[in-house]
Amino acid sequence: MERATKPHFVLFPWTGTISHIIPMTDLGCLLASHGAEVTIVTTPVNAAIAQGRVDRAGAAVTVTAAPFPAADAGLPEGCERMDLLRSQAELPRFFEANRGHGEAVARYCLREARRRPSCVVSGMCQTWALGLARELGVPCYVFHGFGAFALLCIEYLYEHRPHEAAASADELFDVPGPPPFQCRLSSRQLPPHFLPPASVGGKALRGMREFEVAADGLVVNTFEELERGSAALLAEATGKKVVAVGSVSLCRSPSLDPQSMSGDARRCMAWLDAKEPESVVYVSFGSGGRMPPAQLMQLGMALVSCPWPVLWLIKGADSLPGDVKNWLRENTDADGEANSKCLVVRGWAPQVAILAHPAVGGFMTHCGWGSTLEAVAAGVPMATWPFFAEQFINERLIVDVLGIGVSVGVTMPTENVLTAGNAGGSETEAEAEVGTEQVKKAVEMLMDQGPEREERRKKAQELKLKAKGASEKGGSSYNNLETLIQSFI
């Protein structure tokens, strides 16, 4: 393909969380590998993350930083993601700064960019991207952090609104839809789209829905064989073009160069190297997962008492109460000794490489879509512990539809930046919903030898092969990317 005929995709990742920045960066790398010209425009802090990922992939992708006016909105300088906010009260200021970021992006695209885009692909909360795309005269696609099954359920919820007839927040109802996509939820478990209008972030969420409805198409991080026709049903329900391009994490190798690994990464991989195949439970609840201390203690007591080695990633460990920190120090290993039973990592860990390691036999996850896809791509069964967003829908897909997971049994969402303060109380006061014995039972179901575990493992391995095949030349996701790129030539 001659350079003059290359379509130019400009990507605007949702700046709110790393879990959105990473897959959009991976999408950019995939588009570039198919011959497209790609520019990623994000905030200065997030541009460093994207650039590092592009460099590791060796992709021909341009990463550009546009100002994020945090200080003008009353936020600390450099506060460019929601996990950097000091309290949920700062969320409206974050969205105000994000609007200012959109204005800076528009100035770049209209005045400074070396080449106008052929297509804009925007994260789901970058609602200003639609007006910019219209001004540029190019299509605007939305890239979601959600899968096709969850997006389809959300469309059915908007259309039929079964939750409005529920007698209580805990009453289960069916999400209407064609078989085999029956999904039962309670009002508490709904995605943030259905939060009360007066809730924190409610105005921004309404704007996000209006953006989705007005956009020209959806790019979804999934592959057609995984969600069993959900992408086609989503296209039918929305009347939009839906392009399934995943799993985008497969654009990079799960192995790590020892020379480029951080100390934590080296510690994790060395610890795993000393374990038996399929013997380790990996526990991580994503970049935004923060358990109340009381619940974390119940989980911890279950993990240290189970017979399997545990690699446990804890976000926000430094802010835990002193008694919890002391318990962790006394009951888990913080140094990564090869013979230790429970290794705790406080901060970042190389999840793709961990899941691909032969020692890992199960993954306890919050059911975030990125983590779900990474587990699928590695062929690792899951124990599901949804926190918020669309994660309760993902749990139903993992457990009921795909048959590759067991539910821990969580029924209520964990307080987060969008819901904190809406129902009173605080995270530190929250009691544990799930007790030690309940967690231990789920881990035993996930890891114990037996026909049910073997069936889950078999299904997970089959999906791993399908994920790989979808991304290879001639596969469904490969062909969908080719078709998308060719439509702009």
Secondary structure, DSSP 8 states (H G I E B T S, - for coil): --GGG--EEEEE--TT-HHHHHHHHHHHHHHHHTT-EEEEEE-HHHHHHHHHHHHHHT--EEEEE----TGGGT--TT--SGGG-SSGGGHHHHHHHHHHHHHHHHHIIIII-SS--SEEEEETT-TTHHHHHHHHT--EEEE-SS-HHHHHHHHHHHHH-GGGG-SSTT--EEE--STT--EEE-GGGS-GGGS-TTSTTHHHHHHHHHHHHHSSEEEESS-TTTTTTHHHHHHHHHTSEEEE---GGGGS-S---GGG--HHHHHHHHHHHTS-TT-EEEEE--TT----HHHHHHHHHHHHHSSS-EEEEETTGGGS-HHHHHHHHHHSBSS--TT-SEEEEES---HHHHHHSTTEEEEEE---HHHHHHHHHHT--EEE---STTHHHHHHIIIIIS--EEE----S----TTTTTTSSS-GGG---SS-HHHHHHHHHHHHS-SHHHHHHHHHHHHHHHHHHHHHSTTSHHHHHHHHHHHTT-
